[in-house]
Amino acid sequence: MGEKIGSEKISRKNGYLYYIGKDGYVWEAPMKHTTGGRKGKVGTEKISKTDGYMYYVDKAGYVARAKMKRRGKK
């Protein structure tokens, strides 16, 4: 279960993946089966990332984060 950290609501479209880019903004990219789509910045809110967390857009459309499990060294 993640915690909501963004205050801007992102309206999601079918056939697109949503992620937080290196610049800290929300981006959308078309899935392989979506024809004619283009990658582009969606949000205007900048998110500062912290190591050890996974960032995503939740079902409600807000940016959320979840703590990742640590893996042991091999």
C-alpha positions as CSV (number, residue, x, y, z in Angstrom):
1,M,0.0,0.0,0.0
2,G,1.4,3.4,-1.0
3,E,1.1,6.9,0.4
4,K,-0.3,9.8,-1.7
5,I,2.3,12.5,-2.2
6,G,0.9,14.5,-5.2
7,S,-1.8,17.1,-5.0
8,E,-2.5,17.3,-8.8
9,K,-5.0,14.9,-10.3
10,I,-3.9,13.2,-13.5
11,S,-6.6,12.2,-16.0
12,R,-5.6,8.8,-17.4
13,K,-6.3,7.6,-20.9
14,N,-6.7,3.9,-22.0
15,G,-3.6,2.5,-23.8
16,Y,-1.0,4.7,-22.0
17,L,1.6,4.1,-19.3
18,Y,2.2,6.8,-16.7
19,Y,5.5,7.3,-14.9
20,I,7.6,9.9,-13.1
21,G,10.5,10.9,-15.3
22,K,14.0,11.9,-14.3
23,D,12.9,15.5,-14.4
24,G,10.3,14.9,-11.7
25,Y,7.2,15.4,-13.8
26,V,4.5,12.9,-14.8
27,W,4.9,11.5,-18.3
28,E,2.6,9.4,-20.5
29,A,3.8,6.9,-23.1
30,P,1.7,4.8,-25.5
31,M,1.6,1.1,-25.0
32,K,2.8,-1.0,-28.0
33,H,-0.8,-1.8,-29.1
34,T,-1.8,1.9,-29.1
35,T,-1.2,3.3,-32.6
36,G,-0.6,6.9,-33.3
37,G,0.1,7.9,-29.7
38,R,3.0,10.1,-28.6
39,K,5.0,10.4,-25.5
40,G,4.5,13.6,-23.5
41,K,4.6,15.4,-20.2
42,V,1.2,15.4,-18.5
43,G,1.5,16.9,-15.1
44,T,2.8,20.4,-13.9
45,E,3.6,19.4,-10.4
46,K,7.3,18.5,-9.8
47,I,7.9,15.5,-7.6
48,S,11.2,15.1,-5.7
49,K,12.2,11.4,-5.5
50,T,13.8,9.6,-2.5
51,D,15.9,6.5,-2.8
52,G,14.2,3.3,-1.8
53,Y,10.7,4.2,-3.0
54,M,8.7,3.3,-6.1
55,Y,6.7,6.2,-7.6
56,Y,3.5,5.7,-9.6
57,V,0.1,7.2,-10.5
58,D,-2.6,5.5,-8.4
59,K,-6.1,4.5,-9.4
60,A,-7.5,7.9,-8.2
61,G,-5.0,9.7,-10.5
62,Y,-2.6,11.1,-7.9
63,V,1.1,10.5,-7.6
64,A,1.9,7.9,-4.8
65,R,4.9,6.1,-3.5
66,A,5.6,2.7,-1.9
67,K,8.6,1.6,0.0
68,M,10.6,-1.1,-1.9
69,K,11.8,-4.2,-0.3
70,R,15.6,-4.4,0.1
71,R,17.3,-7.3,-1.6
72,G,20.4,-8.9,-0.2
73,K,23.7,-8.7,-2.0
74,K,24.7,-11.8,-4.0
